[in-house]
Amino acid sequence: MKMKKLLTFALVSALAISLAACGAKTSEKPEGSEQKASTGGSFEPKENVTMIVAYKAGSGTDTTARVLSEYATKTIGKTVVINNLEGGSGSIGWTALSQAKPDGYTLGFINLPTVCSNIVEELGDYTMEDFIPICNHVDETAIVLTSKNSEFNTLKDLVDYAKANPGKLKASTNGEKASNHIGAQLLAKSADFEYTAIPYGGTADQLLALRQGEVQFAVAKVADIASMKSEVKVLGVFSTERIEEFKDVPTLGELGYYDKWYGSRRAIVAPKGTPQEVIDFYAKAFKDAMESPEYIEAAKKANISTLYMNPEETKAMIDEQYKFCVDDVAKLW
């Protein structure tokens, strides 16, 4: 299992670096005046809470995690410290999360469907049973992008080129068979064209490659391009109807391609073995944070599409995403 040995080595290295700097990952804010979560249970954190993010600082996942963590710090009553453990299409961070002590002081974001596809592809030493769902945070629609200087002004332009030049069209992805690679495959299969996928370490690097002209298109999520809208062109959206953020951009279904919603959800989970009273405390704390007017305003500015789900709803959603990866994604390659 050469992949697992490499993953273990990378994980140990990443943990050593992150432990030395974890205190500097999130700016310390005084404990806010908002009321802390209370479920009637006995758990209440006595020290700062670490939130593992399996992608680099500045990525879409990191950005949404930091926005929520700022306001969750107030409802939790202790600072939420972001710990970026990137690499292995998310597997380094998720392996660390699965191995963390289940004491309520280490939580993490999982990206769906990537975490499920990684398990199906045996990219990590963990299973979905190693995580206990707390809540869902983000619901993001996938979009098809080119750089602002691209020769393609419509999705039909891109598809026509790909069909006339089989395999020459290049797409950057956020990892082998990760969420944005799956999106590119859904487009290519439904539009019947061939392309060359080039995997990068995550969405941030993937979109940098697109903007620098290393590739000709990419699939990402709406919030991923919040800081770079002037540098890209959105050609299509993976939705059953046009979305508010890009009203003038057609859905893939309108053009005769993939006609279902596709995108990413980001859920907060705890390691297996975490007591139920801890799960209940954080489910309420994050719900309170997501419903606060200050968070809602910040999320709007950051183009974050919030969709809170309670632990039971989140588990059902994760199970559905895993089934999608087993039954549907496997047929894309």
KOLFI-931503 format. One record per atom (N, C-alpha, C): y, z, x. Coordinates in steps of 0.001 Angstrom, whole numbers, plus 500000, padded with zeros to 6 digits. Example, Ala and Ser with C-alpha at 12.3 -4.5 7.8 and 13.67 -1.06 7.14 Angstrom:
BEGIN
494310507800513190;495500507800512300;496700507800513200;497750507080512850;498940507140513670;500030507870512900;
END
This chain:
BEGIN
498800500000500844;500000500000500000;501251500000500880;501446498886501569;502574498798502494;503901499070501819;504056498561500547;505320498756499814;505605500228499626;504584501026499267;504786502447499006;505151503196500281;504541502794501441;504899503446502700;506356503187503055;506770501929502869;508174501602503151;509104502355502223;508713502475500948;509537503178499975;509671504644500327;508539505245500747;508579506665501119;509492506898502303;509423506014503324;510298506155504487;511757506030504092;512049505018503235;513440504808502805;513946505981501993;513065506554501172;513463507692500346;513826508893501200;513002509172502210;513281510313503087;514609510126503790;514875508911504261;516143508631504949;517318508789504005;517176508242502785;518276508324501829;518559509755501421;517507510546501253;517697511942500871;518411512724501958;518058512458503212;518686513177504320;520174512901504385;520535511639504152;521954511273504182;522686511851502993;522066511718501795;522767512128500581;522966513628500495;522016514410501006;522157515864500928;523341516355501741;523629515631502827;524745516040503678;526087515761503031;526082514789502092;527380514371501546;527513514536500044;526483515085499387;526491515088497932;527684515817497349;528187516779498048;529330517516497510;530579516684497426;530636515564498154;531854514744498160;531762513563497214;530636513427496486;530446512244495659;531334512231494422;531638513388493888;532477513448492685;533620514394492947;534826513979492549;535961514839492779;535816516120491988;536071517249492630;535966518538491972;537110518693490981;536748519023489735;537763519253488715;537600520669488200;538684521324487863;538556522656487292;537803522569485981;537038523610485688;536272523617484466;537233523530483284;537001522529482419;537961522190481381;538027523207480270;538989522979479427;539229523892478318;538326523581477128;537602522412477180;536733522083476067;535585523089475999;535108523325474783;534049524305474587;532753523822475199;532065524693475913;530805524354476531;529719524250475467;528681523460475805;527571523289474879;526810524590474718;526347524838473510;525522526008473237;524501525644472182;523231525874472492;522165525536471553;521485526776471010;521956527931471401;521303529147470969;520187529560471916;519874528705472897;518841529021473879;519423529854475001;518566530141475984;518998531022477071;519510530262478282;519320528918478316;519731528184479509;521226527901479511;521825528154480658;523195527758480924;523320527655482432;523715526477482955;523746526295484408;524686527266485098;524211527814486216;525004528770486992;525623528118488228;525252526863488488;525775526140489648;525936524672489292;526513523903490199;526756522485489935;525457521733489657;525578520664488894;524430519864488478;524456518519489207;523349518148489833;523251516862490524;522764515784489561;523463514656489567;523089513508488743;522738512345489673;521454512002489746;521015510904490613;521313509561489954;521983508702490696;522241507322490285;521533506434491299;520673505562490824;519801504796491714;520439503529492268;521752503433492160;522476502279492686;523712502738493447;524278501857494229;525346502223495151;526646502568494429;527500503286495137;528830503600494616;529578502302494342;530241502233493196;530970501031492820;530191500085491937;528887500334491770;528083499492490889;528413499819489437;527943498983488516;528195499239487110;527604500567486659;526394500870487118;525752502134486761;526545503311487289;526997503197488523;527779504269489138;529085504495488383;529746503407488017;531026503522487316;530870504230485981;529882503815485193;529688504448483884;529256505901484039;528442506174485055;527992507553485287;529163508461485644;530085507960486452;531229508784486873;532202509043485715;532377508051484856;533250508266483701;532669509359482805;531383509266482496;530765510284481650;530746511647482337;530422511673483617;530295512943484331;531598513731484350;532720513029484405;534011513720484409;534186514560483144;533784514004482002;533968514720480738;532793515645480425;531598515295480929;530447516177480748;530606517460481556;531337517389482665;531616518591483453;532280519654482572;533100519218481643;533801520158480767;532864520760479723;531955519965479174;531065520486478134;529865521230478720;529519520918479964;528424521627480628;528906522950481212;530129522940481702;530692524150482284;530553524230483787;529912523248484389;529790523144485839;530011521685486241;530410521485487484;530676520133487967;529393519309488020;529454518083487527;528352517136487634;528606516277488871;527737516387489860;527906515721491148;527032514472491205;527656513321491361;526910512065491460;526290511929492839;524994511644492866;524258511445494112;523661510044494096;524277509116494838;523813507728494880;522644507580495847;521480507220495309;520289506949496122;519843505526495830;520412504574496542;520189503166496243;519010502598497016;518517501467496518;517478500728497233;516220500548496405;515441499517496764;514173499278496096;514318498945494624;515402498238494262;515681497902492863;515700499151491991;516208500247492555;516312501500491823;515197502479492101;514118502015492717;512933502856492870;513128504038493805;514013503928494784;514237505055495693;514843506230494920;515859505951494127;516479507015493345;515539507588492299;514798506728491635;513912507204490564;512701507944491114;512264507586492310;511199508361492947;511710509767493268;512915509847493817;513507511155494121;513660511990492859;514082511364491787;514258512070490519;512924512592490001;511892511777490088;510576512185489585;510003513351490382;510442513494491640;509927514546492508;510844515777492569;511962515733491855;512920516843491888;512363518073491166;512861519226491536;512463520474490893;512939520477489440;512067520767488483;512443520706487059;513133521986486582;514253522301487214;514937523569486921;516255523382486184;516564522138485807;517794521889485076;518990521586485945;518789521523487260;519920521271488155;519887519877488781;518853519086488454;518800517694488879;518437516819487691;519353515943487331;519144514974486264;519335513582486866;519175512553486061;519402511216486600;519523510165485520;520152509054485896;520246507891485027;519070506965485314;518452506442484268;517478505366484436;518025504133483740;517821502984484367;518313501716483843;517168500971483173;517383500609481938;516355499899481178;516795498459480930;515912497482481121;514470497650481308;514007497760482758;514911497813483738;514505497747485144;513500498830485520;513733500077485093;512809501149485466;511404500850484941;511322500233483773;510009499889483210;509362498732483974;510157497704484271;509595496562484999;509158496962486401;509869497902487024;509453498395488331;508082499057488279;507842499814487207;506544500468487039;505453499429486838;505726498442485998;504751497380485748;504430496630487039;505459496449487891;505275495732489156;504827496651490301;504604497939490008;504134498927490990;505095499039492180;506396499096491858;507401499215492916;507768500658493240;507185501607492547;507524503003492817;506373503936492537;506411505128493129;505379506140492922;505752507041491745;505962506475490601;506312507241489413;505888506458488178;505783507164487043;505496506541485756;506531507052484756;506554506501483576;507506506964482576;507208508401482151;505959508849482339;505602510227481996;506203511234482966;506765510753484080;507400511648485055;508819512029484653;509318511462483539;510680511731483096;510699512237481652;511594513175481374;511793513666480011;513150513168479519;513176512411478436;514455511879477925;515391512984477443;516657512844477786;517708513741477283;518559513004476248;519071511838476643;519869511043475710;520092509658476292;520483508732475445;520957507437475926;522468507499476056;522998506744477010;524445506724477213;525055505366476902;524504504303477486;525156502996477438;524254501944476810;524872501055476083;524206499897475483;525043498677475855;524532497838476755;525344496746477297;524706495383477077;525475494469476534;525020493102476315;525083492315477624;524055491510477855;524021490664479044;524848489395478832;525402488872479919;526240487676479877;525878486756481042;526156485470480868;525939484479481930;527277484190482590;527305484246483922;528556484127484677;528503483050485737;529693482523486041;529898481739487253;531173482266487902;531446481837489118;532696482235489761;533849481460489140;535058481945489325;536223481287488721;536422479869489255;535938479602490471;536100478275491078;534910477352490817;533992477780489978;532791476995489723;533101475668489046;532271474688489319;532386473383488658;531935473456487194;531246474547486835;530727474676485474;531728475425484589;532139474774483518;533076475398482580;532413475801481267;531219475302481044;530445475671479862;528997475902480281;528262476596479429;526849476825479728;526074475514479691;526486474599478842;525830473285478791;526009472552480109;527190472664480729;527420472049482042;526389472559483052;526198473874483051;525276474490484002;523845474039483733;523433474053482468;522067473659482115;521823472190482436;522786471335482141;522633469904482438;522465469673483934;523237470385484744;523115470257486200;521734470711486648;521291471849486121;519994472394486525;518855471431486188;518945470798485036;517894469861484632;517909468593485484;519109468180485897;519228466968486726;518878467239488183;518904468525488568;518639468901489958;517668470089489998;516396469854489659;515424470951489541;515337471826490798;515532473130490618;515390474083491719;516600474240492610;517613473352492455;518782473427493338;519795474480492896;519833474776491617;520749475785491097;520291477160491578;521210477928492166;520879479249492706;521545480348491886;520776481413491654;521294482566490921;521080483824491742;522082484682491786;521902485993492398;521360486941491342;520516487885491753;519979488883490825;520149490269491437;519959491296490610;520083492668491098;518769493216491615;517803492346491845;516520492743492396;515412491896491804;514297491823492518;513159491041492058;512642491586490728;512716490754489687;512263491095488341;512992492303487755;514206492570488261;515058493610487682;515771493036486461;516614493847485807;517183493474484509;517908492130484517;518751491889485532;519525490643485540;518682489435485931;517615489679486694;516665488611486989;515918488229485709;515545489243484926;514890488983483640;515802488139482746;517093488475482727;518044487709481924;518118486255482352;518159486027483657;518206484653484169;516947483889483764;515798484570483795;514542483933483402;514535483608481902;515068484524481103;515126484267479658;515953483019479366;517080482875480076;517910481675479912;517161480434480374;516608480484481580;515954479311482151;514751478849481324;513953479802480871;512774479448480075;513185478834478732;514179479432478084;514594478942476769;515343477609476858;516013477378477987;516749476116478167;515938475076478933;514753475494479398;513814474593480073;514387473985481354;514829474852482272;515260474363483588;514725475259484693;514732474721485899;514274475457487070;515485475862487912;515368477011488561;516437477485489444;515811478335490545;516617478700491529;516151479549492617;516839480904492519;516050481956492366;516595483319492256;516675483959493639;517816484566493936;518016485251495217;518315486720494916;517373487633495240;517575489053494919;518512489756495895;519375490597495357;520258491434496163;519934492897495862;520567493810496550;520218495220496434;520610495862495122;521460495233494354;521918495792493089;522982494888492505;523528495273491369;524489494423490673;525770494212491467;526240495250492168;527478495112492937;527342494013493985;526253494020494746;526035492994495769;525748491636495135;525050491651494024;524755490417493302;526031489700492889;526973490447492331;528221489832491862;529160489475493003;529063490206494101;529842489839495289;529368488479495798;528065488279495832;527511486991496266;527975485860495362;528041486114494069;528520485098493127;529971484754493407;530806485763493574;532239485532493780;532523484861495117;531654485089496090;531836484478497410;531247483074497499;530626482612496422;530102481254496394;528740481073497021;528023482171497258;526683482070497837;525681481526496825;525963481737495535;525110481248494453;526012480628493387;525391479992492407;526174479270491406;526264479953490045;525333480877489775;525455481631488523;524732482959488645;524969483802487663;524314485106487616;524294485591486178;523409486509485908;523400487238484640;523710488691484966;524629489278484233;524983490691484422;525331491256483051;525911492460483024;526309493075481763;527826493168481668;528318493328480465;529757493284480217;530524494252481107;530084495513481173;530821496516481951;530794496229483452;529801495451483900;529678495166485337;530859494377485874;531530493623485004;532621492761485485;533998493295485087;534057494549484660;535331495115484185;536440495005485217;536089495155486493;537102495145487554;537308493769488177;536605492753487670;536675491429488308;536759490291487305;537321490541486132;537372489515485095;538110488259485534;539119488427486395;539906487274486842;539157486449487890;538023486943488367;537290486263489431;536050485535488945;535751485650487639;534539485031487110;534841484313485796;533910483470485388;533964482821484080;532703483208483308;532871483638482069;531741483992481214;531383482775480373;530137482299480510;529724481067479840;528898481300478585;528263482464478482;527414482723477326;527048484187477237;526702484627476014;526317486023475809;524940486090475155;524158487086475568;522818487307475017;522933488191473773;523345487610472669;523540488382471450;523286487495470237;523067488121469098;522855487354467873;524177486953467221;525264487546467707;526601487160467240;527594487347468384;528728486689468285;529730486797469342;530218488236469468;530577488625470690;530949490015470925;532458490166471053;532925491352470781;534356491644470734;535051491325472048;534381491643473156;535016491466474467;535259490002474819;534404489102474311;534526487673474633;534320486855473352;535309486914472476;535204486280471163;535078484767471239;535618484172472312;535608482719472429;534371482184473150;533497483083473580;532306482668474328;531108482594473388;530396481468473363;529261481327472433;528057482174472838;527241482494471842;525962483133472135;525002482063472646;523960482503473347;522961481545473806;522290480869472613;522087481644471541;521446481079470349;522246479954469726;523565480048469761;524417478980469222;524162477661469925;523795477766471193;523599476571472008;522143476109472017;521301476803471254;519894476406471158;519000477064472181;519485478111472835;518691478801473849;518202480153473307;517992481118474148;517458482425473744;518297483010472609;517653483362471498;518420483723470298;518303485190469887;517925486072470831;517832487498470545;518818488271471421;519071489519471049;519898490360471915;519117490707473166;519816490670474293;519239491182475540;520349491861476327;519992492919476975;520968493634477781;520320494826478447;521113495833478703;520624497007479413;521060498277478699;520203499262478744;520566500593478288;520371501552479457;521213502561479488;521148503543480569;520996504920479943;519892505546480273;519567506837479673;519595507933480730;519840509150480271;519815510315481146;518500511044480920;517811511343482012;516510512001481921;516438513164482908;515410513991482721;515137515102483630;513709514942484162;513388515586485286;512015515503485805;511010516148484852;509799515638484870;508717516207484074;508569517703484374;508363518479483332;508215519911483514;509480520701483215;510594519997482999;511847520671482662;511697521343481290;512036522632481153;511875523346479879;512665522713478733;512140522849477523;512771522261476348;514176522798476120;514401524072476404;515730524644476190;516767523995477098;516329523527478264;517224522814479178;517552521433478607;516529520742478104;516728519424477495;517688519534476317;517485520539475481;518343520734474304;519788521006474708;519969521822475751;521323522147476210;522061520884476644;521411520075477478;522085518891477995;522263517811476931;521309517693476003;521457516708474921;522733516991474131;522988518239473842;524205518609473108;525450518454473978;525339518859475242;526496518772476140;526949517333476319;526003516413476524;526374515009476704;526857514390475388;526277514794474288;526745514302472987;528197514736472754;528472516000473032;529845516507472869;530817515746473777;530377515476474990;531234514747475931;531522513335475428;530480512641474949;530640511264474483;531476511163473215;531553512252472458;532326512244471218;533745512760471393;534080513206472605;535425513725472835;536433512575472869;537609512763472295;538626511695472282;538989511210473682;539021512133474642;539391511759476013;538355510812476612;537066511122476393;536017510226476899;536080508878476203;536234508879474905;536268507622474139;537376506703474659;538535507280474967;539641506488475503;539312505962476892;538729506813477745;538363506399479102;537284505322479067;536316505462478175;535242504480478059;535783503127477604;536747503170476704;537364501925476225;538058501195477367;538791501943478190;539497501333479319;538527500740480337;537343501356480456;536355500905481444;535353499910480860;535576499481479610;534667498543478928;533244499086478832;533122500391478614;531807501015478472;531429501039476992;530289500458476672;529788500449475301;528836501637475134;529333502710474558;528572503949474440;527654503920473220;526416504338473411;525473504466472299;524631505719472529;525102506833471980;524345508080472129;523067508019471297;521971508453471905;520709508660471186;520198510037471569;519631510768470615;519079512078470929;517763511930471689;517158513019472140;515930512897472946;514818512100472276;514603512319470989;513530511611470287;513835510123470166;515056509789469833;515461508379469733;515399507698471091;515788508426472124;515753507862473479;514325507585473914;513420508486473610;512011508266473961;511467507028473263;511777506884471970;511311505712471226;511868504426471823;513133504454472232;513765503289472848;513101502958474189;512810503974474995;512154503761476281;510764503162476078;510022503684475105;508691503148474811;508774501683474405;509800501347473621;509994499961473184;510312499052474372;511147499544475291;511499498762476470;510284498561477381;509459499580477494;508247499457478321;507316498408477715;507171498431476398;506327497442475724;506889496038475925;508218495898475891;508863494606476134;508498494086477525;508513494982478519;508188494564479893;506726494171480034;505840494901479366;504404494606479448;504052493329478689;504595493195477471;504194492093476604;504997490809476799;506310490940477054;507177489764477094;507597489350478499;508047490319479277;508563489990480615;507474489401481493;506269489905481346;505158489404482169;504923487911481963;505311487397480789;505096485981480486;506200485083481043;507261485690481580;508386484894482079;508103484269483436;507098484813484153;506791484296485481;505362483766485547;
END
